[in-house]
Amino acid sequence: MKGYCYIALIIGFFVFYQQNPVYAIVIIVLFIGVYLFFKSRKSGGKSGAFGFLSGKNVQQDNRMDDLIMLMMIQQLLNTPSQTSDNRGNEDNLKDRKQQIDKIKQEVLDLLEED
């Protein structure tokens, strides 16, 4: 029955479109606008007037919030004390500089051989 009503509406709009196309297009746009408005109100309207077009962003936002929270907790748990951190950084920098110098020297030696 619902299908017959839609078919009758479509045929009616075709007849009306042949008589006055501008009014038919305006009426169709109004019907679509009203449909979208009620659809957005029905879906909760949390994401604005046309929130249903955004899809499932609510779940993505929740996942991003969870990821950010997890990263913040990891930063809090993995932060060592500052005194040992400064000493560790200095030692790491010296070790890295020595490794870089060693690699540089090896590369220079390999280039000189060829």
Contacts in CASP RR format, 6 or more apart in sequence:
PFRMAT RR
TARGET T0000
AUTHOR 0000-0000-0000
METHOD contacts of the structure
MODEL  1
MKGYCYIALIIGFFVFYQQNPVYAIVIIVLFIGVYLFFKSRKSGGKSGAF
GFLSGKNVQQDNRMDDLIMLMMIQQLLNTPSQTSDNRGNEDNLKDRKQQI
DKIKQEVLDLLEED
13 24 0 8 1.000
13 27 0 8 1.000
13 28 0 8 1.000
16 23 0 8 1.000
16 24 0 8 1.000
16 27 0 8 1.000
17 24 0 8 1.000
17 25 0 8 1.000
36 50 0 8 1.000
36 52 0 8 1.000
37 49 0 8 1.000
39 52 0 8 1.000
40 48 0 8 1.000
40 49 0 8 1.000
40 50 0 8 1.000
40 51 0 8 1.000
40 52 0 8 1.000
43 51 0 8 1.000
43 52 0 8 1.000
45 51 0 8 1.000
46 58 0 8 1.000
47 54 0 8 1.000
47 57 0 8 1.000
47 58 0 8 1.000
END
